[in-house]
Amino acid sequence: MMARVSSAPSSSPDPRERPIGVFDSGVGGLTVLHELLVQLPHEDFLYLGDTARFPYGERSPEQLAQFSAEIAEELLRRRTKLLVVACNSATAAALPSLRRRMFETTLGVDVLGVVRPEASQAVASTRTGRIGLLATPTTVQSGAYEQAVHAIDAHVTLYAVACPGLAAIIQAGEQFDERAVQMVREACEPLREADVDTVILGCTHYPLIRPMLQRMLGPQVELISSGAALARQVEHALSTRSLGNPRKGEGDYRFLCTGDTRTFTDLGTRFLQMPLGDVEHVQLAAVEAVA
């Protein structure tokens, strides 16, 4: 295990010793947190899962901007030094407004999302310039991945496929029945027909079914998930601002959720692949997003 589970926030005045805030619509972002815990073992983390309003994948951009602002306020109230949006839908729809909010209302807390690191990794990985994307309807409709990929390499073609309902099936923790398997197969089919050599898993829930996706897409296709690439970006952001925790040992990690804590614990252990400890229920205060 790479870190200690803790139930008490840090009260240290040293900003380097404050936790990194991570949030998602549910437990999918724990696949990102897992990589952060492995790559940044000295850091403390505070994770918030907005399970009461899950799923985010078919919400409007306006709703996601408001939800993200409310979560950011809660994490900042708990003295986080950096915010990580470990949700593809929220990153795609709300990252610009959230960054503006942090710039206008805080002392410059950075906000990092999952889209840009995945796009960069996918462009570096592809050999043919044909990249696939599997994501929620909100993420696909936002065009965020197309913008990110083409900003890096305008000659790359992105084939995006929306997968409505898939994140909810994965989060439910139920065994995949034939209907769910067929849903995944139908999502992969247009990417096979497009002959992509790289596929972005544009939802933090999807790494949980990575073996199934790899089988259906073929062993020659490179699957890109956000965890490792985002962890490197977080490390760079901390280094640039001299905010890396100076401790030598393992950091702590704590959990908040807006829904049922027992359900979060049961599902979260499977996603994080580490003990969760106590999960605190939190009621978010209503705020308005910056336009």
Number of C-alpha atoms within 10 A of each C-alpha: 11 18 20 19 19 19 14 9 17 16 11 10 9 10 15 20 22 24 27 23 27 29 29 29 28 29 31 28 29 28 24 30 26 19 19 25 24 14 17 21 21 20 24 27 28 23 25 29 29 24 20 13 13 19 18 26 26 16 18 15 19 14 15 24 22 20 23 27 25 18 24 25 19 18 23 18 9 16 21 24 23 22 25 24 27 33 30 32 34 29 26 25 24 27 23 15 18 26 19 16 20 20 14 11 12 12 9 14 16 18 23 22 24 29 30 23 21 25 29 17 18 25 21 13 17 17 12 13 19 20 27 29 28 22 28 25 19 23 31 23 18 17 13 18 24 19 16 18 23 15 14 14 15 12 11 17 17 22 19 25 22 18 22 16 15 19 22 16 14 20 21 10 13 8 9 12 8 9 9 15 14 12 14 18 16 14 23 22 14 16 23 15 8 13 16 24 23 27 28 25 21 31 26 27 27 21 22 16 12 15 11 15 22 16 12 18 24 13 12 11 20 19 20 24 27 28 23 21 20 25 23 15 16 24 15 13 17 17 12 10 10 12 17 21 20 11 12 9 12 16 21 22 25 22 25 21 25 21 19 13 19 13 11 22 19 12 17 25 15 17 23 19 12 17 14 19 15 15 19 16 17 16 14 15 11 12 13 12 19 17 12
